Amino acid sequence: MELQIRGRTSGEVADSSSSRPSVSNRRSKDAFHRFTQQNLPACKPILTPGWVITIFLLTGMILLPTGLLVLRVSQSIVEIVDRYDNDCVPEEFRGNKVAYIKDSSISKICIRQLRVMKRMKAPISIYYQLDNFYQNHRRYVKSRSDSQLQRGLKQQDTGQCQPLDSSNGLPIVPCGLIAWSLFNDTFDFFRGGVPLAVNRKNIAWSSDRDRKFGGDVFPFNFQNGTMAGGASLDPTLPLSEQEDLMVWMRVAALPSFRKLYGRIDADIDRGEIVEVRLVNNYNTYNFGGTKKLVLSTSHWLGAKNDFLGGACVSAGCVSVLMAVAAALLHVRNPRPRSDPALLSRSRKNGGL
C-alpha cells in the first residue's frame, strides 16, 4: 500500500487533494450548520424567580419617581384655554354660523376677557387650537410642492397642487390646499388698556427657515382667485420670513392640534385680566370644528402634557404589582430549579 501511494504521479496526487474539501469550506459548512441549528454562542440567561422579581421591582422603582416628577412639572405649568368660536358669533346668527362667517359685510371683531388665576412667567406661548380638522388626510397632505417652496416660479411641475396650482391663467406661489387653507384669525392682547407686544419671530423650525422655504421666493398670485381660502401673505416678504405659513404647513397627525401663534415676553401677575381683541375669520363651522385660544407657560419638558407622567406612573405601578404577585406565587408554590449544567445548550457538543 505504501508503495502504491508513493508510486502515484503528481497529477493523481493533485486530483485526490482537489477532491477533498478545503479547511475553509469545512469551517463554513460547520458554521452554517450551527447557525441553522441555532447552536451559535449567545447570551442565554436563565430567568429564575429571583431575577424576574428583581427586574420588575427595579423597573417600578425607576418609573414611579420619574412619572411623579414629570407630573409635578406638568402641573406647575399655567395654562389658559378659551374656546371662542361660539361666543364670537352674534346672537342672530347662532342658527346659521356658516352664513355669518361667509358674509364679509359683517364685522368679525370679538373681545374676550381672560383672567389669570396664577402668575405666568415669560415667555408665554400663544397657541391656536383646532378640533375636528383632519390635516392628515391623504389628499390634503399631498397637495403641496416642496420644490416650489424652494425655487418659486422656476418650478414648473406643480400638478400635485391641483386644482389650486393656478388662478386666472397664472401659477400660484405657494400652491396647494395646505397653503390655501392658512389659518387667518388674528389676536391682539391688552393689559390695563396697554398693548402687550407679541413676538412672532422664531416660531417655526430653523430647518424650515434655512432650507425648506426659499429666501428668494415671494408669494405670487396667492388668494387672488374666486375661491378664497384662509389668510393672505405679504408679497414683499420671501417665504423664508413668513413663519406663520411654515408653522401651518407642518401638518398635524391628529384631528385636534395646537399651533404656535407667537410669544408674550412679559410676566402676567395673578388676578390680572388680559383683554383679547380677535378677528374671527377662519371657517370651522362648515365642518363642525372648534377653535380655541391657548396661553401657556413652559418648562424644561416643554408645554403642559400629563400623558408622559401618567404613563410612567401606570407602568411603574404595574411593574411593582407584578413583582409582588410573582413573589407571593413563588413563596406559596416554590418550584425546584434544575441544574443549568445539564441543559443541552450548556454541554460541550450541544444538541438534544
C-alpha positions in Angstrom: 0.0 0.0 0.0 2.8 2.4 0.8 4.5 1.6 -2.4 1.3 2.3 -4.4 0.8 5.7 -2.7 4.4 6.6 -3.3 4.2 5.5 -6.8 1.4 7.9 -7.8 2.1 10.5 -10.3 1.9 14.2 -9.4 -1.3 14.5 -11.4 -3.0 11.8 -9.4 -2.0 13.4 -6.1 -3.3 16.7 -7.3 -6.6 15.1 -8.3 -7.0 13.4 -4.9 -6.2 16.6 -3.0 -8.7 18.7 -5.1 -11.4 16.2 -4.4 -11.1 16.7 -0.6 -13.0 19.7 0.9 -10.7 22.6 1.9 -10.3 23.6 5.6 -12.2 26.9 4.9 -15.1 25.1 3.2 -15.4 22.7 6.1 -15.4 25.6 8.6 -18.1 27.5 6.6 -20.3 24.4 6.4 -19.9 23.8 10.1 -20.7 27.4 10.9 -23.8 27.3 8.6 -24.9 24.1 10.2 -24.6 25.6 13.7 -26.4 28.7 12.5 -29.4 26.7 11.1 -29.5 24.6 14.3 -29.4 27.7 16.5 -26.3 26.4 18.2 -24.1 29.5 17.9 -22.6 31.1 21.0 -25.1 33.5 22.5 -26.2 35.0 25.8 -29.0 32.9 27.1 -29.8 34.0 30.6 -31.9 31.8 32.8 -34.8 33.8 34.3 -35.1 32.4 37.7 -37.9 33.7 40.0 -35.4 35.9 41.9 -34.3 37.6 38.7 -37.8 38.2 37.5 -38.9 39.7 40.7 -35.8 41.9 40.9 -36.3 43.2 37.3 -39.9 44.1 38.0 -39.0 45.9 41.2 -36.2 47.9 39.6 -38.4 48.9 36.7 -41.1 50.1 39.1 -38.6 51.9 41.3 -37.3 53.8 38.2 -40.6 54.6 36.5 -42.6 55.7 39.6 -40.4 58.6 40.7 -39.8 59.6 37.1 -43.5 59.7 36.4 -44.3 61.6 39.6 -41.6 64.2 38.7 -42.9 64.7 35.2 -46.5 65.0 36.5 -45.4 67.6 39.0 -43.5 69.6 36.4 -46.6 69.4 34.1 -49.0 70.5 36.8 -46.8 73.6 37.5 -47.3 74.9 34.0 -50.0 77.6 33.9 -52.4 77.3 31.0 -55.5 79.3 30.0 -57.8 77.8 27.3 -60.6 79.8 25.9 -63.0 78.5 23.3 -64.3 81.5 21.3 -65.9 80.1 18.1 -69.4 80.0 19.5 -69.4 83.1 21.7 -67.9 85.3 18.9 -70.9 84.7 16.7 -73.7 87.3 17.0 -76.9 86.0 18.6 -78.9 86.4 15.4 -76.5 84.2 13.5 -76.2 81.4 16.0 -78.6 79.3 13.9 -76.6 79.8 10.7 -73.0 80.2 11.6 -71.8 79.4 8.1 -73.7 82.3 6.6 -72.2 84.6 9.2 -68.6 83.6 8.6 -69.0 83.9 4.8 -70.6 87.3 4.9 -67.8 89.8 4.5 -70.0 92.7 5.3 -70.4 91.6 9.0 -67.7 92.6 11.4 -65.8 89.7 12.8 -64.1 91.5 15.7 -64.6 89.9 19.1 -63.4 90.9 22.5 -62.6 88.3 25.1 -61.6 88.7 28.8 -59.1 86.2 30.2 -58.5 86.2 34.0 -55.1 84.9 35.1 -55.5 82.6 38.1 -51.8 82.0 38.7 -48.7 84.1 37.9 -47.5 83.4 34.4 -43.8 83.9 33.8 -42.4 84.9 30.4 -42.1 83.7 27.8 -45.9 83.0 27.5 -46.7 80.9 24.4 -49.8 81.7 22.4 -51.4 78.8 20.5 -54.5 78.4 18.4 -56.2 75.1 18.8 -58.4 73.5 16.1 -60.5 70.4 16.7 -62.0 68.0 14.2 -59.7 69.3 11.5 -58.0 66.4 9.7 -54.7 67.8 8.4 -53.5 64.2 8.0 -56.0 63.5 5.1 -54.1 61.9 2.2 -55.2 64.3 -0.5 -54.6 67.3 1.8 -51.1 66.2 2.8 -50.1 65.7 -0.9 -51.5 69.0 -2.1 -48.2 70.9 -1.9 -45.0 71.4 -3.8 -41.8 71.4 -1.7 -39.7 72.2 -4.8 -41.8 75.3 -5.5 -41.4 76.4 -1.9 -37.6 76.4 -2.5 -37.5 77.6 -6.1 -40.7 79.6 -6.7 -41.8 80.2 -10.3 -38.7 78.3 -11.5 -40.5 75.1 -10.6 -43.0 74.4 -13.4 -44.3 71.0 -12.3 -47.0 71.7 -9.7 -49.5 69.0 -10.8 -49.8 67.7 -7.2 -51.3 71.1 -6.2 -54.4 70.8 -8.5 -56.9 72.4 -8.5 -55.0 75.1 -6.6 -51.9 75.2 -8.8 -53.0 78.2 -11.0 -55.5 81.0 -10.9 -56.6 83.3 -13.8 -54.1 81.5 -16.0 -51.2 82.3 -13.8 -49.3 80.0 -11.3 -49.9 80.3 -7.6 -47.0 80.5 -5.1 -47.3 78.7 -2.8 -49.7 76.3 -4.4 -51.9 73.6 -2.9 -54.6 73.1 -0.3 -52.4 73.4 2.7 -51.1 76.9 1.9 -54.6 77.9 0.6 -56.3 77.0 3.9 -53.8 79.0 6.1 -55.3 80.0 9.4 -56.4 83.6 9.3 -57.7 84.5 12.8 -55.7 87.3 14.4 -55.2 88.2 18.1 -54.2 91.4 19.8 -53.6 91.4 23.6 -54.0 94.3 26.1 -53.4 94.6 29.8 -55.0 97.6 31.5 -55.6 99.1 28.1 -51.9 98.9 27.3 -51.0 96.6 24.3 -48.9 93.5 25.1 -46.3 93.0 22.4 -46.5 89.6 20.6 -43.2 88.2 19.3 -43.9 86.3 16.1 -40.3 85.6 15.3 -38.6 82.2 15.7 -41.9 80.3 16.0 -41.0 77.9 13.1 -38.3 75.3 12.9 -34.9 76.6 12.0 -34.6 73.9 9.3 -37.7 75.3 7.6 -36.4 78.9 7.7 -32.9 77.9 6.4 -33.6 75.2 3.9 -37.2 74.3 3.2 -38.6 77.8 2.3 -36.6 79.8 -0.2 -35.2 83.2 0.7 -35.7 84.4 -2.9 -39.2 83.0 -3.3 -42.0 85.5 -2.9 -45.8 84.8 -2.8 -47.3 85.3 -6.2 -51.0 85.3 -7.2 -51.9 83.9 -3.8 -55.6 84.1 -2.7 -56.4 86.1 -5.9 -58.9 83.6 -7.4 -62.6 83.3 -7.0 -62.2 80.5 -4.4 -60.7 82.4 -1.5 -59.3 80.3 1.4 -57.6 81.4 4.5 -55.1 84.1 5.2 -53.2 86.1 2.6 -49.4 86.5 2.5 -47.3 89.6 2.3 -46.0 89.7 -1.3 -43.0 91.8 -0.3 -41.6 89.2 2.1 -39.9 86.0 1.0 -41.3 82.7 2.2 -38.4 82.2 4.5 -39.7 85.1 6.6 -43.4 84.1 6.6 -43.2 81.9 9.7 -46.9 81.6 10.2 -47.0 79.8 6.9 -44.2 77.5 7.9 -46.0 76.6 11.2 -49.2 75.9 9.4 -47.6 73.7 6.7 -46.2 71.4 9.4 -49.3 69.2 9.1 -50.6 67.7 12.3 -51.0 63.9 12.8 -54.2 64.1 14.9 -57.6 65.9 14.3 -57.1 68.0 17.4 -53.9 70.1 17.4 -52.3 73.3 18.5 -50.0 75.5 16.5 -47.8 78.3 17.8 -49.0 81.8 17.0 -46.4 83.9 19.0 -45.0 84.7 22.4 -45.5 87.3 25.0 -42.2 88.3 26.5 -43.7 89.8 29.8 -44.8 88.4 33.1 -48.5 88.5 33.9 -49.4 88.5 37.6 -52.2 86.6 39.3 -55.6 88.3 39.2 -54.8 90.4 36.1 -57.2 90.4 33.2 -55.9 90.1 29.7 -58.1 91.5 27.0 -58.0 89.8 23.7 -59.3 91.5 20.6 -59.5 88.8 17.9 -60.9 88.7 14.4 -63.0 85.6 13.9 -62.3 84.9 10.2 -61.5 81.2 10.0 -64.4 79.0 8.8 -64.5 75.9 11.1 -68.4 76.0 11.2 -68.7 74.3 7.8 -67.2 71.0 9.0 -68.2 71.2 12.7 -64.8 72.2 14.0 -64.0 74.2 17.1 -61.4 77.0 17.7 -59.6 77.8 21.0 -57.1 80.3 22.1 -54.4 79.0 24.5 -52.0 80.9 26.7 -49.4 78.7 28.3 -46.1 78.9 30.1 -43.4 76.3 29.6 -40.8 74.3 31.5 -37.8 72.2 30.7 -40.1 69.5 29.4 -41.9 71.9 27.1 -45.6 72.6 27.2 -48.2 71.1 29.5 -48.7 67.3 28.9 -49.8 64.9 31.6 -49.7 61.8 29.4 -46.0 61.0 29.7 -46.1 61.3 33.5 -49.3 59.3 33.8 -47.9 56.6 31.5 -44.7 56.3 33.6 -46.7 56.1 36.9 -49.1 53.5 35.4 -46.2 51.3 34.1 -44.4 51.6 37.4 -47.4 50.5 39.4 -48.0 47.6 37.1 -44.3 46.5 37.5 -44.5 46.7 41.3 -47.7 44.7 41.4 -46.2 42.1 39.1 -43.2 41.8 41.3 -45.4 41.3 44.4 -47.6 38.8 42.6 -44.6 36.8 41.4 -43.1 36.8 44.9 -46.3 35.6 46.5 -46.7 32.8 43.9 -43.1 31.7 44.4 -43.4 31.6 48.2 -46.6 29.7 48.0 -45.7 27.3 45.3 -41.9 27.1 45.0 -40.6 25.3 42.0 -37.3 23.5 42.3 -34.7 24.6 39.7 -32.8 22.1 37.7 -29.0 22.2 37.3 -28.2 24.6 34.4 -25.1 22.5 33.6 -27.4 19.7 32.4 -29.1 21.9 29.8 -28.4 20.9 26.3 -27.0 24.3 25.4 -24.6 24.1 28.3 -23.0 20.9 27.0 -19.8 21.0 25.1 -21.2 19.5 21.9 -24.8 21.0 22.1 -27.8 19.3 20.7 -30.7 17.5 22.3 
